[in-house]
Amino acid sequence: MATTPLPATSDEHDDRRAADRAVLSPISPSEAGEVLTIQRAAFVSEALIYGSVDMPPLTQTLAELEAELRAAQGWVARVDGRLVGAIRVREEDGLLLVGRIAIAPDQQGEGIGQMLLDAAERASSAEEAELFTGSLSEANIRLYERCGYVETERVETGDGIQEIYFRKKLRAAR
């Protein structure tokens, strides 16, 4: 699950992908401030795509996130001690519901999202995983498809945009 990064000397540039240097750990309510910072930074690009900052990842308060983290499962990714990504999940009736995946903007495209999804899936006892994104979020759609998720449904939101739901089989039914 977690990888132990090799230390780089101070005069040596470490050009390995962030995912190769990342250390994963279970998410904790004590990390709420860092998670909220990453979440807001990550979702600014989504707000630009959709033309609105009125979205839960940007309007969620620290108190709301702390309460959510007390009840949620999930993972954080750190590179050189810096929190660079987070994922929140919960299980219901054999289904792993994947919540917000947030990756620091300067770390997007470095494999952190895929690493977090993989950790959440491996830690789950669910038979399937489900997540969703907006129809304009092309990078998210590519990530989910690359990770083996298959589109199952599109829901119109009334503004010409759709929520796209994806599922992935994690293990055989018991």
N, C-alpha and C positions, 0 to 999 in steps of 0.2 A: 504494500500500500504506500507507505511513505518512503521517499528516497532520501538518502543522506547525501547532501551536496559535498563535493570536494572543495576545500578552501582554496581560493585564488590568492596569490601573493598580491601585495598592494601595488606592485608595478606590472602586474600581468592582467590583461583584459580577458575576462571570461566570456567567450562568445558562444557557449552552449545555450540552447533554447531554455527559456525560463522553466518549462515543464521538467527539463532534465535536472534542474537545480532546486526545484520546489520541494518543500516538505509539507505534507498534509497532516492535519490533526482534526479531531472532532470540534465542531463549532461550540462556543461557550458564550453564555450571556455576558461575561466580562469583556468580550470582544465586540460588543454591540456598537461602540463608537467607531471603531475601525471598519467594521462591516458596513455601517451606514455611510461612512465616507466613501468607501469603494463603490457601494451601491449607487450613490448619487452621481459620482464621477462616471460610472459605467452607463447609467441610463440617460445622461445628458445627450449622448449621440442618438438614443432612441427618441428623445423629445424633439430633436432636430428633424429626424426622419418623419415623425408624425405631426409636427407643427404644434405641439402642446406640451407644456410642463405639468399638466394636470393628470399625472399618472401615479398610482400608488407607490412605486419605488422612489419617486421624488418627493412625495408628500408625507410619507411615513415619518413619524417622530421617533426620537431616540427611545422614549418610554414605550411606544408601541413595539419597536423592534426588540427591546429587552424582554418584554412579555412574550413575544413570538419565539425568541430564542430559548426561553425557559421551557417551552412546550415542543419545540422543533428538534429535529435531528438535522445534521448537516456536517459540512466540512469546510475548512478554510485552507488556503494554500499560502505559504510564506516563501519568499525568496530572500535570502540573506536577512531574515528576521522581519522583513516587511510583508504585511498582509497584502496580497495581490489578487486574491479571488475568494469567493464564497459561494456555497450552494446550500439551499435549505430544502428538506424533503420531509414527507410524512407518509405513513403507510395506512391504507384503508382497504379492508376487504380484499387482500391479496394484490393490491395495486400500489405501486410506489408513485406518489404524486410529487413531481419535481417542481419546486418553487423557484424563487429567484436565483438565477445564476448571474453573478456580477464579477466582472474581471476588470482590474485597473486598466484604463485606456492604453497606457504605454506597454501593457503586457498582453493585449488582445492579439490573437493569431499566433501565440507562442505555445499552444497546447495545454494551457491551464484549464480551460473550460472542459476539454475532453477528459483531462485527468480527474477533475472534480466529479464529472458525471460517472466515470468509471468507478471511482471510490464509493459513491452513493449506491450504485447498482450492486457492487460486490458486497457491500455491508447489509443489503436488504434481503429479506426472506420472501419478498413479493414475487409473484409469477410474472408480472408485467410492470412496466414503467410508463407513465404518461406525463407529458409536458405540453405547453403551448407557447406560441409567439404570435406577433402580428404579421400580417401578410407582407408588409414592407420591410421587415427585418431579414434581409437576404443573408447576412452573415450568420445569423442564428439558424436559419433554415438549413444552410449548408453544413453547419456544425452538427445539427441533430441528424441529418441524413447520413453524414460521414460516420456518426456514432451508431448507426443501425436503426434509427427511429424511422417509422413509416407514417406518412400523413394518413389520418383516419377521419378527419372532419374539418369543415370550414364553417365558421359561424359569422354571419354578417353582424357588424356592430352598428349599422345604420348610417355610417359616414363614408361608405365606399371602401372601408377597410375591413378585413376579416381577421378573426382569431383562427389560427391554424393549430389543430390538435394533432399530436404525434404519439405513437405508442411503440414500445419495443418489448419483445418477449425476452424475459430474463432467465426463466427456467421452466421446465415442464410442470404442468399442473399435478398436484399431489393427489 
